[in-house]
Amino acid sequence: QVQLVESGGGLVQPGGSLRLSCAASRSIFFRYTMAWYRQAPGKQREGVATITSGARVNYADSVKGRFTISRDNANNTLYLQMNSLEAEATAVYYCNTEPAIKAYWGKGTQVTVSS
């Protein structure tokens, strides 16, 4: 059973930074494109960033230039570095494959951007 466990969220002031991590229970990263998703209050879950097994990345327009996705295949860990955070980034952040596999959704990690 694959589990994805997100961590690193918290409360940060506008303009601040956070680094999210996603640990997998077993090695899946070498096979899958991985992604970060987020769901803001009252909104549908949306894709934020993706990274292929070959480390090719893609970002939603809303985070380009501010967020960086990376992966450590040896340690089965996915990262999301978030800089220059804005209030609109407040959401629960999840990792999953891309396209997402329903059974892999974890609990996510809450990011709150507020002064």
C-alpha positions in Angstrom: 0.0 0.0 0.0 1.5 3.3 -1.1 1.2 6.2 1.3 2.1 9.8 0.6 2.7 11.9 3.7 2.9 15.6 3.3 4.6 17.9 5.9 6.1 21.3 6.3 3.0 23.5 6.2 2.3 26.2 8.7 1.4 29.8 9.2 3.5 32.4 7.4 3.3 36.1 6.7 2.8 37.4 3.2 6.1 37.5 1.4 7.5 34.6 3.5 8.6 31.2 2.5 7.9 27.5 3.3 9.3 24.2 2.1 6.9 21.3 1.8 7.9 17.7 1.8 6.2 14.6 0.7 7.5 11.2 1.7 6.4 8.0 0.0 6.1 4.7 1.8 7.8 2.9 -1.0 9.7 3.7 -4.1 7.3 5.0 -6.8 9.1 8.2 -7.9 11.3 6.5 -10.5 8.2 5.4 -12.4 5.8 8.3 -12.0 5.5 12.0 -12.8 4.8 13.5 -9.4 2.8 16.6 -8.6 1.7 19.1 -5.9 -1.9 20.0 -5.7 -3.8 22.4 -3.4 -7.3 23.0 -2.3 -8.3 26.3 -1.0 -11.4 26.8 1.2 -14.5 26.6 -0.9 -12.6 25.8 -4.1 -11.8 22.7 -6.1 -8.4 21.0 -5.8 -6.0 22.3 -8.4 -2.6 21.3 -9.7 0.3 23.5 -8.7 3.4 21.9 -10.1 4.6 18.7 -11.7 8.0 17.0 -12.1 8.7 14.0 -14.4 11.1 11.2 -13.5 13.6 13.0 -15.6 13.2 16.2 -13.5 11.3 18.1 -16.2 9.1 20.6 -14.4 5.9 22.5 -15.1 4.0 25.1 -13.0 0.6 26.7 -12.8 0.8 30.2 -14.0 -0.2 31.5 -10.6 3.0 30.2 -9.0 5.6 30.5 -11.8 8.8 32.2 -10.6 7.9 31.7 -6.9 7.5 28.0 -6.4 10.1 25.3 -7.1 9.3 21.6 -7.3 12.0 19.0 -6.8 12.4 15.3 -6.1 14.9 13.0 -4.4 14.3 9.6 -6.0 16.9 7.9 -3.7 14.9 9.0 -0.6 11.5 8.8 -2.2 10.8 12.4 -1.3 9.1 15.3 -3.2 9.6 18.9 -2.3 7.9 22.2 -3.0 9.8 25.4 -2.1 7.4 28.3 -1.9 8.7 31.8 -1.9 7.0 35.2 -1.9 3.8 33.7 -0.5 0.6 35.5 -0.9 -2.7 35.1 0.9 -4.1 33.4 -2.2 -1.7 30.5 -1.5 -3.6 29.6 1.7 -4.8 26.0 1.1 -4.2 22.4 2.0 -1.4 21.1 -0.1 -1.2 17.5 -1.3 1.2 15.4 -3.3 0.2 12.7 -5.7 1.1 11.2 -9.0 0.2 13.1 -12.2 -2.4 12.2 -13.2 -3.5 11.7 -9.6 -4.3 8.2 -8.3 -7.3 8.3 -6.0 -5.9 5.8 -3.6 -2.8 7.8 -3.1 -4.3 11.0 -1.6 -3.0 11.7 1.8 -4.1 14.1 4.5 -2.2 17.0 3.1 -0.5 19.8 4.9 -2.1 23.2 5.7 -0.5 26.4 4.5 -1.9 29.6 5.8 -0.6 32.9 4.6 -1.7 35.7 6.9 -0.4 38.7 8.7 
